[in-house]
Amino acid sequence: MAAVVAVVGGGQLARMMQQAAIGLDVHLRVLVEAADGSTGQVVPDAPVGRADDEAAVRGILPGARVLTFEHEHVPGALLRQLEAEGVAVRPGAHALRHAQDKIVMRTALTDLGIPCPRWAAVRTREELTAFGDATGWPVVVKTARGGYDGKGVRVVAAADDAGDWLDALTGEDALLAEECVPFTRELAVLVARRPSGEMRAWPVVETIQRDGVCAEVLAPAPSLDPVLAAAAVDVATRIAEGLDVTGVLAVEMFEYPDDDGGTRIAVNELAMRPHNSGHWTIDGAVTSQFEQHLRAVLDLPLGPTEPRAPVSVMVNLLGSALPDPGAALGEVLARCPGARVELYGKEVRPGRKLGHVTVYGEDLESVRAEARTAVALLRGEGEHAG
């Protein structure tokens, strides 16, 4: 009988997890936000409900071996209660808390000795001003909970620039203030860990953001010092072990210059689930992040993470001038034979993640050009593609 994996969240991540589940004969039961949403279209067992609705979450558990997630927005108190009742929650409530609350995350990483930007929890204009004066302005200010894809993040030149957020704080709530790191590029490491402790990491990738949203991923990160690459993987595995993560962990990092003419890394964000920076693994690695996540949460042996080719480039489809980007598939597949297209079945909106394209091969520039051309066509920019 197929193992049942219960998943909270019905976006594109659970949709792509279904493809891996089919190959492993795993039955996904997904709590989706809408029956016609990205995952509801492709997963037969997809009841509709909210992630913060206890009855809805409990409704996907009967017969399931494990409960896992495609986003972090699940109440920690509910997850702790389920764990107390014997439900296998992976990642567990304690680990997931570090992806839900940025101040909790920064505290834990600092305690583990993980390199991070200088930071402070601030509740008043005076505290934010003191931090900015000590570290230098501008300062990055983040809401502790709920932010994603650039939301809940501001770069401020003075405390009043975050005044509305500060004024809205209640009780013990605080904002996270961080120094503005002069990074040269952003990197990401994905590592998978199973309950028995086995871990596997994919190569370090470079991520390119536009308006706070990941636009491209280059795998492996071009011209990355092998020593720094090893250090980045070491940081990710130390975090996975130190926080007792099960499943896929994504660690987003800054690469920045040091005083000796070299470069260093500092951890920016964590995600305890499959992640946009790992979509290239679907086609470009021996084991995709989605298959690996299922293996890990089911405590199955993890698969090899070696790339299939020297270079992979993933380009996100962010919005489109076409009512249906799929209408361009014929032209995409004719002009870009190396393009591996993933469309998410979403309604078109400006800037929305509608899909991605991965191309792998021998040469970065040619691979990147083909991926960009394919996405331009899906965006309805055929006359400008090239």
C-alpha positions, 0 to 999 in steps of 0.5 A: 500500500502506498505511503500517505504523506499529508502536506499543508499548502496548495501552491506550486511546491506541493504541485511539484511534490506530486510529480515526485510522489507518483514515481515513488508510489507515495500518496499525497493528501494536501490541504489546499487553499482552493480546489482550483489552485495550483495543487488542487488541479493535479492532486486528487486527494486535496481537501480545501481548508486553512493552515490555521484551522485545526480541524482542517489540518487534523482532517488530512492526518488519518492514515498518514505516516507523516505531516509536512509542509510547503509553507511555514504558516502553520500555528506552532501550538497546533504542531506541538499538540500533534507531536504530543499525540504521536503525529510525525511532524517533519520538520518538527514544531521546534525546528519550524519555529526558526523559519517562522520567526526571524528573531528566533532564527537569528538568536539560534544561529548566533548561538550556533556560531553561524555567520550572520549580519549584525542584528538586534530585536527592536521595539522603539524608534530609540532602539532602532536609532541606536542600532543604526548609529552603531552599525551604520545607516541604512539598516534593513528592517524585517517583520519577525513573522509572515514575510516572503518574497521581499514582503515584510522587508524595508531598507531604512535611512532613519527610524521613522521610515519604519515608524508605522511598523513600530507603532503597530507592535503589540505585547512582546512583539519586535522587529528584526533590525540588521546591518545592510551587508555590502554583498556582491551576490546572493548564494543558496545551499539546499541540504536534506536531512532525514530523522536518522541523521543522514544528510545530502547537499546540492552544489551551492547556487547563485540566486538573482533577485528582482524586486525581492523575488528570485528571478534566476538561479545559476547552478553551480554558482559561477567562479565560486572559490571552492573553499568558500563553497565548502564553507557554505555547505558546512554552514548549511549542514551545521544548521540542519543538525543544530536545529534538528531539521528533517526534510529539505532546508534552504539556506540563503546567504550573502557573499561579501568582501572581507578586509583581506581581499577575499570573500565571506558568507553570512546567512540571510534567511532559512526555509524548511521545505523545497525552495525556489533556489532548488527548482533546477534540481528537477531536471539538472540533478540526479535527485530533485529536491521534491523527491529528496524531501519525500525521502527525508520525511519518510526516513528513506535513504537519500538520493545522490545530489550530483548535477547532470551537467556542468551548468544549469540555469533556472529562470522564473516566469514572473507574470505574462502578457499572455492570458495563458502562457501555455499558449506559447509552448509550441514556439518555446519547444520549437525554438528552445529544445533544451528548455524544461518547462514547468507551468504552475496552473495559476491565473496570470497576475503582474509579477506572479510566479507562474512557472519556471524554465530550466536548461542544462548543458556545458556553457553558462552563457548559451544555457542562460540565453536559452532559458531566458528566451523560453521565459520571454516567449512565455511572457508574450515577448516573442519579438524581443526574445533572443 
